[in-house]
Amino acid sequence: MAAPSSVTERERKYEVVAGSGVPRLVGVAGVETQDDPVEQILDASYYDTETFRLARSGITLRRRVGGHDAGWHLKLPVSADERQEIQLPLGGDSNKVPGRLRRLVRAYTLGEKLVPIAHLRTDRFAHRLADGDGRTVATLTDDHVTGEAGGESARLDEWRELELELDPGTDPGRLKDFDRALAEAGASASPWPSKLRRLIGDRVPAPPRGRKKPTAGEVVLTSLREHYARLRRADVGVRLDVEDSVHQMRVATRKLRSALRTFGSIVDKNETASLAAELKWLGQQLSPARDAEVSEERLQAQLDEIPSELVFGPLRQYLTRYFAREAEEGRTRAMEALTGKRYLKLLRALDAVVEEPPLTRRARKPAKSGLRGPVRKAAAKLRRAEAATRGLDGHELETALHEVRKKAKRARYAADTVKPVYGKKLRQWRKNVKAVQSTLGEHQDTAVGRDVLHHLTIAGHGEGQNTFTFGMLYERDAETAEKLRERFAGEWRRLRKGGRPGWLR
C-alpha cells in the first residue's frame, strides 16, 4: 500500500434554515466568481473503539467512497478550525482499518480494537470560489446528510449543513471574512466539530469542566491531561517522521514526569512512582534521536561562523554522513520503543492516572493554599543544587551545573502548572528561573559538544580526515562555557534578589 499523504484542512461548518438557498459570497475575501454546484455522492464508514477513544480526543477515522479524495482519512485536530488529514488510497479489506493507520493512533486506542461505529451518506453540492485570476480561494459545500449509528440502540438522523473550506494556499485569516458574510446571510456556526460528532455526540463522554475556584487536585490534573494530549499528538508525528516531533514528545514526557514528582503530595507519588520511572525510560529511548539533531545543527552553525580557510577538507560532507547514521540509529531506537509492549503499558498506566487519579487528601484543598508547598519545595531544591556547585571545578562543576539546570527546569514547570492560580505573582520569578535554565542549557550544550567533537576527531582521524577544525571548535566551546558560567552567576543573583510572592521566600 502507498505511504500516507498529509494535508492541512481549514474549514468551518454552519447550520442553515430549512429551505434556504446557498449564500452568494462574491466580493468576500477576494472572491470574484462562485461556480455552479458540482454534485458528489459521498459514502463513509467511521471507525473507533467501543469506548470512543478517538472521538473523545477529537479524532475521526473513516473510509470514504466517492468524491475526488476517496480513500481512508484520519483527521487529527490542530486548532478549532484546522485539522491535519492523513490519507491512504482505497484498497485491501474494505472492512478492516489499514495497519498503517492503526499504528498511527495506537497512543489513543491503547490497543483496543477499531470497529465500525457509524455510516454517513452525504449528497454534496460543491461551489468553487475563485479570485480574479481564477485561483481557488475556498470551496463552499451544501451537504445533505443521512447518518446511521449502531450500538445498543440504533440511531438514524438527517440534516443539512454548509461547509466552508479554505484552499491550502489561502490566508487562514480569511475565514473571519467568510464567517461574517455567512452570518449576515442567515447561517450560524455549527456547535459540532464534525458530522460524526453530530450523529454520536451524546454517546461520547464530555471532558471535565473547570471551576472558577478549582481545588489543588483539579489544577494538577488539568496540567497532566494537557501534557498527555501533547505526548499522544507528538507520537503521531514521530511515527510520520515529522520534523521536531521527537523533541515535542520528549518535552511532553519530561513535563509529565516532572509534574508527577513535583506534585506527589497531590497525586499520590507512591501510586505513580513506577509510572514516573517508565516516563524516564521513554525519555531515554527518545534522547539519541534528539541529541543527534541538536549536535548536527549546532556544529553546522559553528562551521558557518569561522573563516572558510580554517575548515580543512570535506568536513561538512563528513558531518552529514556521520549524523545521518546517528539519526537513523536514534530513530530506530525510538520506533522500537513506540511499537513495543512496554510503551503501550506505560500509556495505559498514564491514561488510568488522568482518568481515575490517585488523589491525596491535600488534593481537596483550595488551589491557592494547596499548591504553595510543592512550588516552595521545587524552589528550595533549586537553591540547594546551586549551593552544591560552590568550590567545584572541571568535570565536577559541569555535572553540578547540569543538576542545577534540571532543578531550574522542574521549578519552571511547577510555575507553569500553577499559573492559572497565581498568575502575575510568579511571573518575574519564573522569568528569572527560565533565564538560569536557558544559560545552563547552553552550558550543557558546550559540554556535550566537546564530547561529540572528541569522538569526531578520533573517528575522523581513522577515516583520513583533517581534524584540525574539530580541535579548534573544542577550544572555542571551552571558552564559551567559561563565559556562560559568568553569565549564570549574574542571573542567579537576579533570581535570588528578584520579585516573588512572600510565601516563596
SEMARFI-507420 format. One line per 8 residues: number of its first residue (from 1); for each residue x, y, z of C-alpha. Coordinates in nm, 3 decimals, padded with zeros to 5 digits, always signed. Each point is the difference from the previous one (the first is absolute). Layout:
N
NUM) X Y Z; ...
This chain:
505
1) +00.000 +00.000 +00.000; +00.118 +00.355 -00.075; +00.147 +00.215 +00.277; -00.243 +00.233 +00.180; -00.031 +00.353 -00.133; -00.077 +00.297 +00.222; -00.197 +00.318 -00.063; -00.104 +00.288 +00.224
9) -00.372 +00.068 +00.000; -00.146 +00.335 +00.109; -00.377 +00.014 +00.008; -00.311 +00.103 +00.190; -00.345 -00.152 +00.006; -00.329 +00.190 +00.011; -00.363 -00.068 +00.079; -00.258 +00.127 -00.249
17) -00.374 +00.046 +00.013; -00.194 -00.271 -00.182; -00.085 +00.104 -00.355; +00.251 +00.288 -00.013; +00.225 +00.046 -00.300; +00.377 -00.010 -00.022; +00.152 +00.342 +00.086; +00.180 +00.194 -00.272
25) +00.354 +00.086 +00.109; +00.123 +00.202 -00.297; +00.181 +00.308 +00.131; +00.099 -00.171 +00.327; +00.369 -00.067 +00.081; +00.112 +00.059 -00.358; -00.259 -00.228 -00.162; -00.093 +00.112 -00.353
33) -00.189 -00.305 -00.123; -00.218 -00.267 +00.160; -00.037 -00.303 -00.225; -00.320 -00.191 -00.049; -00.024 -00.303 +00.229; +00.164 -00.332 -00.081; -00.187 -00.293 +00.157; +00.184 -00.282 +00.175
41) -00.133 -00.300 +00.187; +00.224 -00.085 +00.295; -00.036 -00.326 +00.190; +00.205 -00.029 +00.318; +00.045 -00.260 +00.273; +00.150 +00.122 +00.328; +00.217 -00.201 +00.238; +00.080 +00.034 +00.368
49) +00.039 -00.212 +00.310; -00.315 -00.110 +00.181; +00.077 +00.262 +00.266; +00.045 +00.279 -00.261; +00.364 +00.064 +00.084; +00.062 +00.179 -00.331; -00.311 +00.217 +00.018; +00.084 +00.101 +00.358
57) +00.324 +00.147 -00.134; -00.166 +00.172 -00.295; +00.131 -00.254 -00.252; -00.198 -00.150 -00.287; +00.094 -00.305 -00.204; -00.205 -00.092 -00.303; -00.008 -00.190 -00.327; -00.171 +00.208 -00.265
65) -00.114 -00.094 -00.349; -00.085 +00.273 -00.249; +00.139 +00.345 -00.060; +00.346 +00.108 -00.117; +00.175 -00.123 +00.315; -00.157 -00.341 +00.052; +00.202 -00.212 +00.241; +00.084 -00.042 +00.365
73) +00.015 +00.329 +00.194; +00.141 +00.057 +00.348; -00.076 +00.351 +00.129; +00.199 +00.138 +00.292; -00.100 +00.330 +00.165; +00.255 +00.284 -00.011; -00.224 +00.291 +00.102; -00.370 +00.089 -00.002
81) +00.002 +00.052 -00.379; +00.299 -00.209 -00.105; +00.058 -00.372 -00.035; +00.281 -00.213 -00.132; -00.138 -00.264 -00.232; +00.197 -00.318 -00.066; -00.116 -00.178 -00.314; +00.040 -00.348 -00.143
89) -00.154 -00.122 -00.328; -00.272 -00.263 -00.009; +00.120 -00.356 -00.019; +00.026 -00.319 +00.200; -00.277 -00.118 +00.231; -00.277 +00.262 -00.005; -00.112 -00.106 +00.351; +00.340 +00.023 +00.167
97) +00.192 +00.314 +00.092; +00.344 -00.004 -00.170; +00.286 -00.087 +00.231; +00.177 +00.329 -00.075; -00.294 +00.196 +00.142; -00.051 -00.234 +00.295; +00.360 +00.056 +00.101; -00.032 +00.378 -00.036
105) -00.280 +00.011 +00.258; +00.145 -00.259 +00.238; +00.064 +00.262 +00.267; -00.373 +00.080 -00.007; -00.155 -00.345 -00.034; +00.244 -00.155 +00.252; -00.027 -00.323 -00.194; -00.381 -00.019 +00.000
113) -00.155 -00.131 -00.319; -00.129 +00.246 -00.261; -00.356 -00.083 -00.105; -00.262 +00.166 -00.225; -00.206 +00.244 +00.208; -00.192 +00.203 -00.258; -00.089 +00.040 -00.365; -00.063 +00.332 -00.175
121) -00.130 +00.068 -00.349; +00.043 +00.355 -00.125; -00.154 +00.153 -00.310; +00.244 +00.287 -00.049; -00.037 +00.305 -00.224; +00.340 +00.169 -00.023; +00.049 +00.362 -00.113; +00.355 +00.103 -00.088
129) +00.083 +00.356 +00.106; +00.275 +00.162 -00.209; +00.184 +00.332 -00.017; +00.040 +00.227 -00.302; +00.285 -00.213 -00.139; -00.206 -00.318 +00.022; +00.188 -00.139 +00.301; -00.210 -00.192 +00.250
137) -00.048 +00.190 +00.325; -00.237 -00.241 +00.174; -00.275 -00.253 -00.057; -00.352 +00.046 +00.134; -00.195 -00.324 +00.025; -00.369 -00.056 +00.061; -00.016 -00.342 +00.168; -00.316 -00.207 +00.040
145) +00.088 -00.273 +00.246; -00.158 -00.329 +00.106; +00.166 -00.166 +00.295; -00.031 -00.335 +00.175; +00.175 -00.104 +00.321; +00.000 -00.345 +00.156; +00.049 -00.100 +00.360; -00.247 -00.118 +00.262
153) -00.269 +00.205 -00.174; +00.015 +00.095 -00.367; -00.025 +00.365 -00.096; -00.111 +00.161 -00.325; +00.022 +00.370 -00.077; -00.020 +00.241 -00.292; +00.117 +00.358 -00.024; +00.139 +00.266 -00.229
161) +00.310 +00.210 +00.060; +00.234 +00.236 -00.180; +00.376 -00.047 +00.006; +00.256 +00.265 -00.095; +00.347 -00.144 -00.064; +00.294 +00.221 -00.088; +00.238 -00.096 -00.277; +00.342 -00.096 +00.149
169) +00.154 +00.310 -00.158; -00.254 +00.244 +00.148; +00.081 +00.218 +00.300; -00.170 -00.159 +00.305; -00.107 +00.348 +00.111; -00.257 +00.007 -00.279; -00.213 -00.244 +00.195; -00.118 +00.295 +00.209
177) -00.118 +00.185 -00.313; -00.198 -00.302 -00.117; -00.135 -00.050 +00.350; -00.145 +00.352 +00.012; -00.147 -00.029 -00.348; -00.167 -00.332 +00.072; -00.139 +00.129 +00.330; -00.149 +00.299 -00.184
185) -00.156 -00.246 -00.247; -00.178 -00.181 +00.287; +00.240 -00.289 +00.063; +00.119 -00.071 +00.355; +00.312 -00.176 +00.120; -00.056 -00.370 +00.060; +00.050 -00.116 +00.359; +00.144 -00.326 -00.133
193) +00.364 -00.039 -00.113; -00.090 -00.277 -00.246; -00.291 -00.187 -00.153; +00.090 -00.305 +00.203; -00.015 +00.187 +00.331; -00.340 +00.140 -00.095; -00.125 -00.354 -00.048; +00.154 -00.160 +00.311
201) +00.061 +00.307 +00.219; -00.186 -00.108 +00.312; +00.171 -00.340 -00.004; +00.345 +00.154 +00.043; +00.092 +00.089 +00.361; +00.038 +00.373 +00.046; +00.341 +00.127 +00.115; +00.017 +00.122 +00.360
209) -00.094 +00.366 +00.044; +00.211 +00.229 +00.214; -00.142 +00.201 +00.287; +00.061 +00.366 +00.080; +00.156 -00.101 +00.330; +00.167 -00.337 -00.068; +00.153 -00.231 +00.254; +00.372 -00.073 +00.002
217) -00.070 -00.342 -00.153; -00.201 +00.147 -00.287; +00.279 +00.240 -00.094; +00.263 -00.275 -00.006; -00.226 -00.235 -00.196; -00.068 +00.268 -00.260; +00.375 +00.031 -00.054; +00.050 -00.377 -00.018
225) -00.278 -00.036 -00.256; +00.148 +00.278 -00.211; +00.344 -00.161 -00.010; -00.150 -00.343 -00.063; -00.186 +00.142 -00.301; +00.323 +00.151 -00.132; +00.188 -00.326 +00.045; -00.260 -00.189 -00.204
233) -00.005 +00.267 -00.269; +00.379 -00.012 -00.024; -00.017 -00.381 -00.014; -00.180 +00.027 -00.334; +00.261 +00.247 -00.123; +00.288 -00.230 +00.095; -00.160 -00.289 -00.185; -00.041 +00.223 -00.308
241) +00.358 +00.127 +00.041; -00.118 +00.361 +00.029; +00.271 +00.253 +00.081; +00.034 +00.091 +00.370; -00.244 -00.273 +00.110; +00.260 -00.190 +00.201; +00.084 +00.321 +00.183; -00.367 +00.074 +00.071
249) -00.059 -00.354 +00.127; +00.306 +00.017 +00.219; -00.112 +00.331 +00.151; -00.350 -00.136 +00.070; +00.154 -00.309 +00.162; +00.227 +00.215 +00.215; -00.285 +00.228 +00.112; -00.221 -00.295 +00.093
257) +00.274 -00.154 +00.211; +00.082 +00.334 +00.158; -00.365 +00.063 +00.093; -00.036 -00.344 +00.159; +00.312 +00.052 +00.209; -00.054 +00.367 +00.091; -00.365 -00.043 +00.092; +00.033 -00.342 +00.160
265) -00.181 +00.130 +00.308; -00.303 +00.071 -00.221; +00.003 -00.299 -00.235; +00.131 -00.275 +00.228; +00.369 -00.046 -00.085; +00.001 -00.353 +00.140; -00.268 -00.099 -00.250; +00.176 +00.168 -00.294
273) +00.365 -00.083 +00.078; +00.017 -00.284 -00.252; -00.162 +00.220 -00.266; +00.255 +00.277 +00.061; +00.277 -00.259 -00.042; -00.149 -00.118 -00.328; -00.025 +00.358 -00.126; +00.371 +00.035 +00.075
281) +00.061 -00.315 -00.205; -00.201 +00.142 -00.290; +00.200 +00.322 +00.008; +00.321 -00.204 -00.018; -00.125 -00.184 -00.309; -00.077 +00.331 -00.172; +00.324 +00.172 +00.103; +00.242 -00.136 -00.267
289) -00.222 +00.116 -00.287; -00.039 +00.348 +00.150; +00.365 +00.028 +00.105; +00.112 -00.075 -00.356; -00.228 +00.278 -00.132; +00.134 +00.255 +00.250; +00.366 -00.094 -00.045; -00.011 +00.017 -00.380
297) -00.185 +00.331 -00.004; +00.241 +00.150 +00.250; +00.315 -00.120 -00.179; -00.117 +00.120 -00.339; -00.074 +00.343 +00.152; +00.349 +00.008 +00.155; +00.159 -00.076 -00.336; -00.195 +00.290 -00.150
305) +00.156 +00.237 +00.253; +00.367 -00.071 -00.074; +00.200 +00.107 -00.308; -00.015 -00.250 -00.285; +00.381 -00.024 -00.009; -00.012 -00.158 +00.347; -00.231 -00.279 -00.115; +00.232 -00.265 -00.137
313) -00.124 -00.275 -00.227; -00.358 -00.111 -00.068; -00.108 +00.032 +00.363; -00.360 +00.089 -00.078; -00.045 -00.311 -00.210; +00.162 -00.204 +00.276; -00.240 +00.148 +00.258; -00.298 -00.067 -00.224
321) +00.095 -00.367 -00.032; +00.078 -00.034 +00.369; -00.320 +00.156 +00.126; -00.212 -00.182 -00.258; +00.117 -00.323 +00.161; -00.059 +00.138 +00.348; -00.348 +00.122 -00.094; -00.095 -00.332 -00.154
329) +00.119 -00.192 +00.305; -00.186 +00.242 +00.227; -00.321 -00.025 -00.198; +00.024 -00.380 -00.005; +00.033 -00.002 +00.378; -00.293 +00.240 +00.043; -00.227 -00.201 -00.230; +00.091 -00.327 +00.169
337) -00.114 +00.157 +00.326; -00.324 +00.140 -00.146; -00.100 -00.332 -00.157; +00.080 -00.210 +00.306; -00.220 -00.134 +00.278; +00.181 +00.197 +00.268; -00.104 +00.332 -00.154; -00.359 -00.116 -00.038
345) -00.003 -00.098 +00.367; +00.137 +00.344 +00.088; -00.278 +00.171 -00.198; -00.267 -00.207 +00.171; +00.143 +00.087 +00.341; +00.010 +00.368 -00.093; -00.354 -00.013 -00.131; -00.115 -00.157 +00.326
353) +00.165 +00.278 +00.202; -00.174 +00.281 -00.191; -00.336 -00.182 -00.011; -00.006 -00.134 +00.357; +00.274 +00.192 +00.180; +00.133 -00.124 +00.336; -00.061 +00.332 +00.176; +00.108 +00.063 +00.358
361) -00.191 +00.189 +00.269; +00.202 +00.312 -00.085; -00.145 -00.006 -00.350; -00.333 +00.113 +00.146; +00.149 +00.323 +00.133; -00.070 +00.328 -00.181; +00.263 +00.044 -00.269; +00.143 +00.323 +00.142
369) +00.098 -00.161 +00.327; +00.051 -00.359 -00.114; +00.257 +00.070 -00.273; +00.239 +00.226 +00.188; +00.186 -00.285 +00.169; +00.106 -00.184 -00.317; +00.118 +00.323 -00.165; +00.196 +00.096 +00.313
377) +00.169 -00.341 +00.003; +00.095 +00.033 -00.369; +00.153 +00.341 +00.072; +00.187 -00.135 +00.304; +00.145 -00.290 -00.201; +00.122 +00.248 -00.258; +00.175 +00.207 +00.269; +00.165 -00.308 +00.149
385) +00.121 -00.113 -00.342; +00.163 +00.341 -00.061; +00.162 -00.007 +00.343; +00.152 -00.341 -00.082; +00.195 +00.151 -00.293; +00.216 +00.226 +00.218; +00.363 -00.092 +00.022; -00.016 -00.243 -00.292
393) +00.182 +00.017 -00.331; +00.061 -00.205 -00.311; -00.226 -00.296 -00.074; -00.149 +00.005 +00.351; -00.117 +00.358 -00.052; -00.152 -00.081 -00.338; -00.190 -00.291 +00.153; -00.124 +00.213 +00.290
401) -00.112 +00.282 -00.232; -00.191 -00.251 -00.208; -00.181 -00.099 +00.319; -00.084 +00.366 +00.064; -00.140 +00.019 -00.351; -00.225 -00.300 +00.062; -00.127 +00.147 +00.326; -00.061 +00.336 -00.172
409) -00.198 -00.174 -00.270; -00.212 -00.178 +00.259; -00.060 +00.326 +00.185; -00.109 +00.170 -00.322; -00.233 -00.288 -00.083; -00.149 +00.032 +00.348; -00.062 +00.370 -00.061; -00.166 -00.082 -00.332
417) -00.231 -00.249 +00.171; -00.121 +00.249 +00.261; -00.015 +00.299 -00.235; -00.385 -00.008 -00.015; -00.001 +00.046 +00.379; +00.280 +00.246 +00.075; +00.028 +00.175 -00.336; +00.207 +00.320 +00.020
425) +00.134 -00.076 +00.347; +00.244 -00.258 -00.135; +00.073 +00.167 -00.335; +00.330 +00.167 +00.092; +00.127 -00.299 +00.196; -00.082 -00.234 -00.288; +00.171 +00.235 -00.244; +00.317 +00.000 +00.209
433) -00.008 -00.377 +00.040; -00.038 -00.041 -00.375; +00.302 +00.226 -00.062; +00.210 -00.221 +00.230; -00.128 -00.314 -00.170; +00.068 +00.136 -00.349; +00.356 +00.105 +00.082; +00.078 -00.334 +00.162
441) -00.160 -00.171 -00.300; +00.251 +00.174 -00.225; +00.274 -00.097 +00.246; -00.106 -00.364 -00.019; +00.005 +00.025 -00.379; +00.368 +00.096 +00.017; +00.073 -00.300 +00.223; -00.182 -00.240 -00.232
449) +00.149 +00.178 -00.300; +00.354 -00.059 +00.123; -00.076 -00.370 +00.051; -00.133 -00.019 -00.356; +00.300 +00.190 -00.139; +00.238 -00.233 +00.185; -00.175 -00.301 -00.151; -00.006 +00.160 -00.347
457) +00.373 +00.073 +00.023; +00.085 -00.361 +00.075; -00.242 -00.143 -00.257; +00.098 +00.257 -00.262; +00.369 -00.067 +00.046; -00.066 -00.368 -00.063; -00.170 +00.093 -00.329; +00.283 +00.227 -00.111
465) -00.176 +00.330 +00.078; +00.192 +00.311 +00.097; -00.140 +00.058 +00.349; +00.172 +00.331 +00.077; -00.336 +00.182 -00.021; -00.158 -00.230 +00.258; +00.281 +00.078 +00.244; -00.048 +00.372 -00.054
473) -00.375 -00.029 +00.063; +00.072 -00.201 +00.314; +00.206 +00.288 +00.142; -00.268 +00.250 -00.100; -00.261 -00.203 +00.187; +00.220 +00.000 +00.310; +00.028 +00.380 -00.020; -00.375 +00.034 -00.057
481) -00.069 -00.216 +00.304; +00.206 +00.235 +00.219; -00.196 +00.303 -00.124; -00.328 -00.180 +00.060; +00.098 -00.076 +00.358; +00.064 +00.371 +00.053; -00.340 +00.081 -00.149; -00.164 -00.259 +00.222
489) +00.152 +00.160 +00.309; -00.164 +00.332 -00.087; -00.333 -00.161 -00.079; +00.007 -00.191 +00.326; +00.044 +00.325 +00.191; -00.306 +00.144 -00.179; -00.197 -00.314 +00.080; +00.098 +00.015 +00.366
497) -00.086 +00.370 +00.034; -00.285 +00.019 -00.251; -00.370 +00.042 +00.064; -00.211 -00.291 +00.122; -00.294 -00.052 +00.238; +00.083 +00.000 +00.369; -00.090 -00.365 +00.046; +00.274 -00.103 -00.247
505) +00.286 +00.163 +00.192
